[in-house]
Amino acid sequence: MKMPCIVLLMTLPLLPLVPSTRAEAAVAPHLESPAPEASLRPSGMLLPAIETDLLQAAPTIRPEALHAALSAWDALQSRGEISRPILTVIDYGLSSMTKRMWVFDLASRQLLFHELVAHGRNSGEDMTQSFSNQEGSLMTSLGAFVTGTTYNGRNGYSLRLRGMEPGVNDQAEARTIVMHGAPYVREEVAHKLGRLGRSHGCPAVRLEIARTLIDEVKDRTLLYAWHPSMGKAPESSGTAHTLAALDAPNVGTRRGR
């Protein structure tokens, strides 16, 4: 006689669900403290090395002009006036038929542009001889300018410039001294006239590269206009005057329009 097979079902207690610590670690986002951002502004200690590299990148620039521009750049960036490591240098001691404008990237130590640039009508024919800060002078101003915003005006796409040196170029905004393209900034014009066409004091550049160049240097970079006479008259211009002017507490308080 077979005994019936009896299966006893036992109710097992439900175990609480315990999350796996390892599993949680696998799906949890990996959080780390953000690494500090590297500054794009070269420190003053690096400027001599940067100057050496830039002289190699632009062998036709005068060392005095580059040195003065870098000194002004260092002073302005330490005040927070400069937002990006872009430097434009103009040597108005050279012929207008010569490419006398250089645009550098100080972070990469590269030359970005090497271009023709016009000077003011009353500053001279091919060579500049006179400079002014006065309204209606139609002359070029020297020294340190901080670039501002762009706009479309009578001369097309243009870039506002803010003169940083009282008595030397601080009337640039009132005079509407801006960077813009112009049809008279061409090698063909220079060969025909024996000089470039001239502006009302603006650093005008070739129409073909105006927008690209302006977009590179806009928004608080330094444009430094140099002339050999600056080193001979420290009481009224030159690197010493520029640095003294930039140390003045009331300089650089107005932003470009």
JOJOVEN-V78235 format. One line per field, one symbol per residue. ss: DSSP state (H for helix, E for strand, L for the rest). psi: psi as a letter, one per 20 degrees, with the letter a starting at -180 (. if undefined). burial: b if it has 16 or more other C-alpha atoms within 10 Angstrom, else e. Layout:
# JOJOVEN-V78235
ss = ???
psi = ???
burial = ???
This chain:
# JOJOVEN-V78235
ss = LLLLLLLLLLLLLLLLLLLLHHHHHHHLLLLLLLLLLLLLLLLHHHHHHHHHHHHHHLLLLLHHHHHHHHHHHHHHHHLLLLLLLEEEEEELLLLLLLLLEEEEELLLLEEEEEELLLLEHHHLLLLLLLLLLLLLLLLLLLEEEEEEEEEEELLEEEEEEEELLLLLLLLLLLLLLEEEEELLLLHHHHHHHLLLLLELLLLLEEHHHHHHHHHHHLLLLEEEEELHHHHHLLLLLHHHHHHHHHHLLLLLLLLLL
psi = pppqoppoppoqqppqooqphggghhiqqopqppqppppioprhhigghggghhhhhmiiqphhggggghggggghhhijhpiqlpppppnjirqiiqojpppqohgilqpgqorqprrqgjirdgpphqqqjqpihkqqqrapppqcrrrobhkbpqpqpopiopigjijgghilorprqqiinqhggghgijrrrqajiqnqrphhjggggghhirmlrppooqqhhhiimhhiargggghghhiphjpjipqq.
burial = eeeeeeeeeeeeeeeeeeeeeeeeeeeeeeeeeeeeeeeebeebeebeebbebbbeebeebeeebbbbbbbbbbbbbeeebbbbbbbbbbbbbbbbbbbbbbbbbbeebbbbbbbbbbbbbbbbbbebeebbbbeebbbbbbbbbbbbbbeeeeeebbbbbbbbbeebbbbbeebbbbbbbbebbbbeebeeeebbbbbbbbbbbbbeebbebbeebbbbbbbbbbbeebbeeeeebbbbbbbebbeeeeebeeebe
